[in-house]
Amino acid sequence: MRKFRTLDELEEEYFRKHPEEINDYLTEIFQEYAEDNDSGALLASLRVVARVRGISEIGENRHDNQVVGETAI
């Protein structure tokens, strides 16, 4: 039987190949959360990024963005 990949697996593979796009993706998912308050969608997206980057790196980057005044939630 053929095993199909999940959307999370496809997203994870994409961001491993295109890590330069993760910061824009993070900005987008937080903007969407601010509009629709869908915490499930936010957490699912963050879970994918966490597997690619690691939890500590995500926290450091979000903090840096807030400090220098870039668009961040």
C-alpha positions, 0 to 999 in steps of 0.5 A: 500500500502506498503511503501518502505524506501529510500536509505538515510533512510537505510544509516541513520539507518545503521550509527545510529547502527554503529556510529564507521564507520562514520569517515571512511565513511566521509574520503571515501566520501571526497576522492571520491569527490577529484577524481570526483568532484561530489558535488551532491553525496558529499552533499547527503552523508553529509546530511545523516551523518548530520541527524545522528550526527548533523551539529556541531559535523561533523564540530568539528570532521573534524577540529580535524582531520586536526589539528592532521594530520589524513587523511582529506580533 
